[in-house]
């Protein structure tokens, strides 16, 4: 195994032992116990992604407000809220890792 392969394996192990990843895994296990709720969360995440990917839509602000109103009660469910919070924490950690690597390598 090369030095790079070893370093990647160590990075993966560090990520898997991080509190953010462990919290995400715990919450993922919880939500997987409720298939219908998981299906709703998947639909919510897809719609959220689509909205975030829109750039030139003049009604984007209105669509985001409508989306937030539509899912307000849904997000009050503790299982949903805890999962989404854990997922966000894990995603932010991964973004931070990627940014640090990219900046250290002067990748443009």
C-alpha positions as CSV (number, residue, x, y, z in Angstrom):
1,X,0.0,0.0,0.0
2,X,1.4,3.4,-0.9
3,X,1.8,6.3,1.5
4,X,-1.2,8.0,0.0
5,X,-3.4,4.9,0.4
6,X,-2.3,4.7,4.1
7,X,-3.0,8.3,4.7
8,X,-6.5,8.0,3.1
9,X,-7.2,4.9,5.2
10,X,-6.2,6.9,8.3
11,X,-8.4,9.8,7.3
12,X,-11.3,7.5,6.8
13,X,-10.8,6.0,10.2
14,X,-10.6,9.4,11.8
15,X,-13.8,10.5,10.1
16,X,-15.6,7.3,11.2
17,X,-14.5,7.9,14.8
18,X,-15.6,11.6,14.8
19,X,-18.5,12.7,16.8
20,X,-20.2,14.1,13.7
21,X,-20.1,10.8,11.9
22,X,-21.1,8.8,14.9
23,X,-24.1,11.1,15.5
24,X,-25.1,10.9,11.9
25,X,-24.9,7.1,12.0
26,X,-27.0,7.0,15.2
27,X,-29.7,9.2,13.8
28,X,-29.6,7.3,10.4
29,X,-30.3,4.1,12.3
30,X,-33.2,5.7,14.1
31,X,-34.9,7.1,11.0
32,X,-34.4,3.8,9.2
33,X,-36.8,2.2,11.7
34,X,-39.6,4.3,10.2
35,X,-39.6,3.6,6.4
36,X,-42.5,6.0,5.6
37,X,-40.8,8.8,7.6
38,X,-37.5,8.1,5.9
39,X,-39.3,8.3,2.5
40,X,-40.6,11.7,3.5
41,X,-37.2,12.9,4.6
42,X,-35.7,11.7,1.3
43,X,-38.4,13.7,-0.6
44,X,-37.7,16.8,1.7
45,X,-33.9,16.5,1.0
46,X,-34.4,16.2,-2.7
47,X,-36.7,19.2,-2.9
48,X,-34.3,21.2,-0.7
49,X,-31.4,20.3,-3.0
50,X,-33.4,21.3,-6.1
51,X,-34.1,24.7,-4.5
52,X,-30.5,25.3,-3.5
53,X,-29.4,24.4,-7.0
54,X,-31.6,27.0,-8.6
55,X,-29.7,30.1,-9.6
56,X,-31.6,32.2,-12.1
57,X,-35.1,31.8,-10.9
58,X,-36.7,35.2,-10.1
59,X,-39.1,33.6,-7.7
60,X,-36.5,31.7,-5.7
61,X,-37.0,33.6,-2.5
62,X,-40.7,33.0,-2.7
63,X,-40.2,29.3,-3.4
64,X,-37.9,28.9,-0.5
65,X,-40.4,30.6,1.9
66,X,-43.1,28.4,0.6
67,X,-40.9,25.3,1.0
68,X,-40.1,26.2,4.6
69,X,-43.8,26.8,5.4
70,X,-44.8,23.5,3.8
71,X,-42.3,21.5,5.8
72,X,-42.4,23.5,9.1
73,X,-44.5,20.9,11.0
74,X,-42.6,18.0,9.5
75,X,-39.3,19.4,10.7
76,X,-40.8,19.6,14.3
77,X,-40.8,15.8,14.5
78,X,-37.8,15.1,16.8
79,X,-36.7,12.1,14.7
80,X,-36.6,14.2,11.6
81,X,-35.0,17.3,13.3
82,X,-32.3,15.1,15.0
83,X,-31.5,13.3,11.7
84,X,-31.3,16.5,9.7
85,X,-29.2,18.2,12.3
86,X,-26.8,15.3,12.5
87,X,-26.6,15.1,8.7
88,X,-25.8,18.8,8.5
89,X,-23.1,18.5,11.1
90,X,-21.5,15.6,9.2
91,X,-21.8,17.5,5.9
92,X,-20.2,20.6,7.4
93,X,-17.3,18.5,8.8
94,X,-16.7,16.9,5.4
95,X,-16.9,20.3,3.7
96,X,-14.3,21.6,6.1
97,X,-12.0,18.7,5.3
98,X,-12.4,19.2,1.6
99,X,-11.7,22.9,1.9
100,X,-8.6,22.3,3.9
101,X,-7.2,19.8,1.4
102,X,-8.1,22.0,-1.6
103,X,-6.5,25.1,0.0
104,X,-3.3,23.2,1.1
105,X,-2.9,22.0,-2.5
106,X,-3.4,25.4,-4.1
107,X,-6.1,23.8,-6.3
108,X,-8.0,26.4,-8.3
